[in-house]
Amino acid sequence: NVKVTVSLDKQDKAIIKELKDAGYTVKYRFYRSTKKDAGYKLLKTSSKNSFISTKGTKGRKYYYKARVLVYDGSKLVARSALKQCSYGARR
């Protein structure tokens, strides 16, 4: 299993808290690829900044990226760039 986490610095955490306090919904989208620079596909959307990836082929290395999404009701109002999270190999 690979735990994928969006790491946030103090300033980012404060911004997300302010958004939530203002009534916005913050979600995280996690993507995975077998190549570091291409081929990322959506794996999961979550309200938490981490999840555990339990699927994959034994012995294969996977790369993960994530982005933060901000919603006003059901309308997407902002999103971050797709950033590298981590990588891991299925054992």
Secondary structure as UniProt FT lines:
FT   STRAND          2..5
FT   HELIX           10..21
FT   TURN            22..23
FT   STRAND          25..33
FT   STRAND          41..46
FT   STRAND          50..53
FT   TURN            58..59
FT   STRAND          61..72
FT   TURN            73..74
FT   STRAND          75..79
FT   STRAND          83..89
//
